[in-house]
Amino acid sequence: MPVQSIRVGSGAGFSGDRIDAAQPVVRELMTGDGPTALMFETLGERTLALAQLRRRENPDLGYEPKLAAILQPILPDCLKAGITILGNFGAGNPPAAGRLIDGLMAKAGLNGRIAVITGDDLLQADGLEVLRAHCPDLPDEKLLISANAYLGAEPLAQAMAEGADIVVTGRVADPSLALAPMIHHLGWATDDWDRLAQGTMAGHLLECGAQVTGGYFADPGLKDVPNIEEATFPIATMNADGSFVIGKPAGGGLVDRRTVTEQLLYEVHDPSGYLTPDVAADITGAEIVELGGDRVRVDGIRGHARPETLKVTVCFDGGWIGEGEISYIGPNAAARARLAGEMVRRRAPQSLKLRFDLIGVMSVLADDGGAAWQDFAPDEAAARDVRLRVAMSGPDKDSVERGLQEIEALYCTGPAAGGGIRLSSRRRISTISCFVPREAARPRIDMLEARHG
């Protein structure tokens, strides 16, 4: 039966997030009344491609590598308190993630229902035909690593309706992880566009974890964040009418109008039409009001009918990339670093694309085309601590390794007083995006009955 409000917390904002971030959120969700849910957003575009590569090597892998470390400490409390866990930590292998969670529950003697949602992977079944028809830039099939459609909240909400305590997904739109429990508990229709838009943007505020509680926001002296090293992750309290409050558990960080506004605009290209599989959200009339005590109320978001297509991210083999660095110190350090870079340029294989940066003089604001390397004209003579960075990309591992050898050779053949060389190389993953008809993705729910108590 529909309720008047639900609280949804964030346990992770990306694959590399803190493994203990969810614990204060769970403790807070265990207080008070009403339904609760906890979302884990751990899946970036290349994160999914890397997961697919791991699955190719081992069919029992391909999910979030830190899944056990994240869930093990909170599973007993969540199941006891009825906190539904929803996460895209299934990545490239949701069934294997479901089996892992079942194993964690067995060790702890826990009971529950684990819903495993698949259907986003378009390299399965007849998905390739759809990709050929709708992705004009699709690379050679031999290069394909992954092609996953962004599912929406409906199959997740359906899994909850079927009694799931834990919902495991692969690629879904990030906000859908929060929207699904709102649809389920608040009784929203899947064409109630205004409420779906409000719920989607609440999920958008939660999806990056601490970014709305002071992370990726702090700027000393301009935007100070108290105890940022202990910033707790956000919780959204969603009301049945669509208005909601963003807050957080006690601890470091902050939630105010500024943090909410920044995250609301994060990755939004068109504020009047932020497209997701569930709704097109219009945030141009959003009302953001500070309530005090790290609580901010949001309302005024409107929605329009969802798109007729789903976004697909296609990842493919993009060759190899390598990086090498060497430091120069003392008078004329920048000139010696430049000379070292020119030596590498002249001797590296012609098949490589090269980029040169002088860390300590120019790096972040340089460019791949090399204009800054040629035209930068500060007082480089004043730089006495410079690190040359050479980045390279090539069609194969051998050419990149050959280029890195030229950097290593600078120890004895390069300019004076160089040292501290570091080299690395790895396979490069390239991506393109396209849009396919909604019916191309056919979500499937498989329920695991974990009975270990």
C-alpha positions in Angstrom: 0.0 0.0 0.0 1.4 3.5 -0.9 3.0 5.4 1.9 3.6 9.2 2.3 7.4 9.2 2.2 10.5 7.1 1.7 14.2 7.6 2.5 16.8 6.6 0.0 20.5 6.7 0.9 23.7 6.6 -1.2 26.3 4.0 -0.5 28.7 4.6 -3.4 29.2 7.2 -6.1 31.7 5.3 -8.3 33.7 2.1 -8.4 36.6 3.5 -6.6 34.6 5.0 -3.7 35.2 4.4 0.0 34.2 0.9 1.0 33.0 2.1 4.4 30.8 5.0 3.1 27.5 3.1 3.4 27.9 2.2 7.0 26.9 5.6 8.6 24.0 5.8 6.0 22.7 2.5 7.1 22.8 3.4 10.7 20.8 6.6 9.9 18.3 4.7 7.8 17.7 2.3 10.7 16.3 5.1 12.8 12.8 6.4 12.2 9.8 4.9 10.5 8.8 4.2 6.9 10.4 2.4 4.0 14.1 2.8 3.2 16.5 1.9 0.4 20.2 2.1 -0.2 21.6 2.6 -3.7 25.1 1.8 -4.9 26.2 3.5 -8.2 29.6 1.9 -9.1 29.5 1.7 -12.9 31.2 4.1 -15.3 31.4 3.6 -19.0 34.9 2.2 -19.1 34.3 0.5 -15.7 31.8 -1.7 -17.5 34.1 -2.5 -20.4 36.8 -3.5 -17.9 34.3 -5.7 -16.2 33.4 -7.4 -19.5 37.1 -8.1 -20.1 37.4 -9.7 -16.7 34.4 -11.9 -17.4 36.0 -13.1 -20.6 39.0 -14.2 -18.7 36.9 -15.8 -15.9 33.1 -16.4 -16.2 32.8 -16.1 -12.5 34.1 -12.5 -12.5 33.0 -9.3 -14.2 31.1 -7.7 -11.3 32.3 -4.8 -9.0 35.7 -6.0 -7.6 35.0 -4.6 -4.1 31.5 -5.9 -3.9 32.2 -8.3 -0.9 34.1 -5.6 1.0 31.2 -3.1 0.5 28.3 -5.3 1.3 29.6 -7.7 4.0 29.6 -5.2 6.9 26.0 -3.9 6.1 24.1 -6.9 4.9 22.9 -8.1 8.4 21.6 -4.6 9.4 20.0 -4.0 6.0 18.1 -7.3 6.0 17.1 -7.0 9.6 15.8 -3.4 9.2 14.2 -4.0 5.8 16.5 -1.6 3.9 16.3 -2.6 0.3 19.7 -2.6 -1.5 19.9 -1.7 -5.1 23.1 -1.5 -7.1 24.6 -1.6 -10.5 27.5 -3.5 -9.0 26.6 -6.5 -11.2 28.5 -4.6 -13.9 29.3 -7.1 -16.7 28.1 -10.2 -14.9 25.0 -9.6 -12.7 24.4 -13.4 -12.2 27.9 -13.9 -10.8 27.3 -10.9 -8.4 24.1 -12.5 -7.3 25.9 -15.7 -6.5 28.6 -13.8 -4.6 25.9 -12.1 -2.5 24.2 -15.4 -1.8 27.6 -16.7 -0.6 28.0 -13.7 1.7 24.5 -14.4 3.1 25.4 -18.0 3.6 28.5 -17.2 5.6 26.4 -14.9 7.9 23.4 -17.2 8.1 21.1 -14.7 6.5 17.8 -15.1 4.6 16.6 -12.9 1.7 15.6 -12.6 -1.9 18.2 -11.5 -4.5 16.8 -10.2 -7.8 19.3 -10.3 -10.7 18.3 -8.1 -13.6 19.8 -8.7 -17.0 18.9 -7.6 -20.6 21.1 -4.5 -20.9 23.9 -6.4 -22.8 23.3 -6.0 -26.5 26.2 -8.2 -27.5 23.9 -11.1 -26.5 21.2 -12.7 -28.7 20.1 -10.5 -31.6 21.5 -7.3 -30.2 24.2 -7.0 -32.8 21.7 -6.7 -35.6 20.1 -3.7 -33.7 23.5 -2.1 -33.2 24.3 -2.5 -36.9 21.0 -0.8 -37.8 21.3 2.1 -35.3 25.0 2.7 -34.6 26.5 4.2 -37.8 30.0 4.4 -36.2 30.0 0.8 -35.0 33.6 -0.5 -35.3 34.5 -3.9 -36.6 32.8 -6.6 -34.5 36.2 -8.1 -33.6 37.1 -5.0 -31.7 33.9 -4.9 -29.6 34.2 -5.3 -25.9 30.7 -4.3 -24.6 27.5 -2.7 -25.8 25.1 -2.0 -23.0 21.7 -0.1 -23.0 20.8 2.1 -20.1 17.7 0.4 -18.5 15.3 2.4 -16.5 13.6 2.0 -13.1 10.7 -0.2 -14.1 12.3 -3.7 -13.9 13.9 -2.7 -10.6 10.5 -1.6 -9.2 9.0 -4.8 -10.5 11.7 -6.8 -8.7 10.8 -5.0 -5.4 7.2 -5.8 -6.0 8.2 -9.5 -6.3 9.8 -9.2 -2.8 13.4 -8.6 -3.6 15.6 -7.5 -0.6 18.6 -6.9 -2.9 18.4 -5.8 -6.5 21.5 -6.5 -8.7 21.8 -4.8 -12.1 24.2 -4.2 -14.8 23.8 -1.0 -16.8 20.9 1.1 -15.6 20.6 4.9 -15.6 22.2 6.1 -12.4 19.1 7.9 -11.0 16.9 4.9 -11.7 18.5 3.1 -8.8 16.8 5.7 -6.5 13.7 6.2 -8.5 12.7 2.5 -8.4 12.0 2.3 -4.7 10.1 5.6 -4.9 7.9 4.1 -7.6 7.3 1.0 -5.6 6.6 2.4 -2.2 4.9 5.7 -3.2 2.7 4.1 -5.8 3.7 6.4 -8.6 2.5 5.6 -12.1 5.2 5.2 -14.8 3.7 8.0 -16.8 3.4 10.5 -13.8 6.0 12.6 -15.4 6.3 15.4 -12.8 6.8 13.0 -9.9 9.1 10.8 -12.0 11.2 13.9 -12.8 11.4 14.9 -9.1 12.4 11.3 -8.2 15.0 11.2 -11.0 16.6 14.4 -9.9 16.7 13.2 -6.3 18.5 10.2 -7.6 20.8 12.4 -9.6 21.7 14.2 -6.4 22.4 10.9 -4.7 24.2 9.1 -7.5 27.7 10.6 -7.0 27.8 10.1 -3.3 29.7 12.7 -1.4 29.6 15.2 -4.3 26.5 16.7 -2.8 27.9 16.6 0.8 31.1 18.6 0.0 33.2 16.3 -2.2 34.2 17.7 -5.5 33.0 21.0 -4.1 35.6 22.1 -1.5 37.8 25.0 -2.4 39.8 26.3 0.6 39.0 29.9 1.6 36.2 30.0 -1.0 34.0 27.0 -0.3 35.2 25.5 3.0 33.9 22.1 4.0 34.1 21.0 7.6 35.9 17.7 8.3 35.8 16.8 4.6 37.9 13.7 5.2 34.9 12.3 7.2 32.1 13.6 4.8 29.1 11.3 5.2 27.0 10.3 2.2 23.6 11.8 1.3 20.1 10.6 2.1 17.0 11.8 0.2 13.6 11.9 1.9 11.1 11.7 -0.9 7.4 12.7 -0.3 4.5 11.3 -2.2 3.9 14.6 -3.9 7.4 14.6 -5.3 9.0 17.2 -3.1 12.1 16.0 -1.3 14.8 16.9 1.2 18.5 16.1 0.8 20.3 15.5 4.0 23.1 13.4 5.5 24.0 11.5 8.7 26.0 13.3 11.4 29.7 13.7 10.6 31.9 15.6 8.2 30.9 17.5 5.1 27.9 19.7 4.5 24.7 20.0 2.6 23.6 23.5 1.6 22.1 25.3 -1.3 25.5 25.5 -3.1 26.3 21.8 -2.9 22.8 20.9 -4.1 22.8 23.4 -6.9 26.2 22.2 -8.2 25.3 18.6 -8.2 21.9 19.3 -9.7 23.6 20.8 -12.7 26.3 18.1 -12.8 26.4 16.4 -16.3 23.2 18.2 -17.4 23.5 19.5 -20.9 20.0 20.8 -21.3 18.3 21.9 -18.0 14.9 21.9 -19.7 15.2 18.3 -21.0 17.5 16.0 -19.0 16.9 12.7 -20.7 16.8 9.4 -18.9 15.1 6.1 -19.7 12.3 7.0 -17.3 11.5 10.7 -18.0 12.7 13.9 -19.5 13.3 16.2 -16.5 13.0 20.0 -16.6 14.9 21.6 -13.8 14.6 25.2 -15.0 12.0 25.9 -12.3 13.7 24.0 -9.5 13.2 25.5 -6.0 16.2 24.9 -3.7 15.6 26.0 -0.1 18.0 25.6 2.8 16.3 24.2 5.9 19.3 24.3 8.2 21.1 21.4 9.8 22.5 20.0 6.6 19.0 19.7 5.0 17.9 21.2 1.7 14.4 21.0 0.2 14.0 20.7 -3.5 10.7 21.1 -5.5 9.5 22.6 -8.7 11.0 20.1 -11.1 8.8 19.1 -14.0 8.7 16.2 -16.3 7.9 15.3 -19.9 7.3 11.9 -21.6 10.3 9.6 -21.6 12.3 9.2 -24.9 11.3 6.5 -27.3 14.9 5.3 -27.5 17.5 4.0 -25.0 21.1 5.2 -25.0 23.8 2.5 -25.6 27.4 2.9 -24.7 29.6 0.8 -27.0 33.2 0.1 -25.8 35.8 -1.3 -28.1 39.5 -2.0 -28.4 41.3 1.3 -29.0 44.9 0.0 -29.2 47.4 0.7 -26.4 48.5 3.7 -24.4 51.6 4.4 -22.4 52.9 7.0 -20.1 56.5 7.8 -19.0 57.9 10.5 -16.7 61.3 11.8 -15.7 62.2 14.6 -13.4 64.8 17.4 -13.8 65.9 19.8 -11.1 68.1 22.9 -10.7 68.8 25.8 -13.0 67.6 25.4 -16.6 65.5 22.4 -15.6 62.7 23.2 -18.0 65.0 23.5 -20.9 66.6 20.1 -20.1 63.1 18.5 -19.8 62.2 20.0 -23.2 65.3 18.6 -24.8 64.5 15.2 -23.3 61.0 15.4 -24.8 62.4 16.3 -28.3 64.8 13.3 -28.1 61.8 11.0 -27.5 59.8 12.6 -30.3 62.6 12.0 -32.8 63.3 8.4 -31.8 59.8 7.0 -31.0 58.0 4.9 -33.6 56.2 7.0 -36.2 53.0 5.0 -35.6 52.6 6.6 -32.1 50.6 9.7 -31.2 52.6 11.6 -28.6 51.8 14.3 -26.0 54.3 16.1 -23.9 53.7 17.9 -20.7 56.0 19.8 -18.3 54.5 19.1 -14.8 55.4 22.1 -12.7 55.3 24.4 -15.8 52.4 23.3 -17.9 50.4 20.1 -17.8 46.7 20.2 -17.0 46.1 23.2 -19.3 48.2 21.9 -22.2 46.7 20.1 -25.2 47.0 16.9 -27.2 47.8 18.8 -30.4 51.1 20.1 -29.0 50.4 23.8 -29.4 51.1 24.6 -25.8 54.4 22.6 -26.0 55.5 24.8 -28.9 54.1 28.2 -27.9 54.1 28.3 -24.1 56.3 31.2 -23.0 56.4 31.8 -19.3 59.7 32.4 -17.5 60.7 28.8 -17.7 64.2 29.7 -16.5 62.7 30.2 -13.0 61.4 26.6 -12.9 63.8 24.4 -10.9 61.6 21.4 -10.3 60.1 20.0 -13.5 58.8 16.6 -14.5 58.5 15.6 -18.1 55.5 13.5 -18.9 55.2 11.7 -22.2 51.8 10.1 -23.1 51.5 7.9 -26.2 48.9 5.9 -28.0 49.5 3.3 -30.7 47.9 0.5 -32.6 49.6 -2.3 -30.6 51.5 -3.1 -27.4 54.9 -3.5 -29.2 54.9 0.1 -30.6 54.0 1.6 -27.2 56.7 -0.5 -25.4 59.2 0.7 -28.0 58.3 4.3 -27.3 58.6 3.8 -23.5 62.1 2.3 -24.0 63.2 5.7 -25.4 62.1 7.3 -22.1 63.9 4.8 -20.0 67.0 5.3 -22.1 67.1 9.0 -20.9 68.8 7.9 -17.7 72.1 7.7 -19.5 71.6 9.2 -22.9 69.5 12.2 -22.0 70.2 15.7 -20.6 71.9 16.2 -17.3 70.4 15.5 -13.9 67.4 13.5 -14.8 65.9 10.7 -12.7 62.9 9.2 -11.1 61.6 7.5 -14.3 58.2 5.8 -14.1 56.7 3.8 -17.0 53.3 2.2 -17.6 51.3 0.8 -20.4 47.8 -0.6 -20.8 45.2 -1.5 -23.3 43.1 1.4 -24.4 39.3 1.3 -24.4 37.4 3.6 -26.7 33.7 4.4 -26.6 30.9 5.6 -28.8 27.3 6.2 -28.0 24.1 5.6 -30.0 20.4 5.2 -29.5 18.3 2.1 -30.1 14.5 1.5 -29.9 13.4 0.7 -26.4 12.2 -2.8 -27.3 15.8 -3.7 -28.3 16.6 -4.2 -24.6 14.5 -6.9 -22.9 15.0 -6.8 -19.1 14.8 -10.1 -17.3 14.4 -10.7 -13.6 15.8 -13.9 -12.0 15.2 -14.3 -8.3 17.6 -16.1 -6.0 16.1 -17.5 -2.8 18.8 -17.2 -0.1 17.8 -19.3 2.8 20.7 -19.7 5.2 19.2 -18.7 8.6 
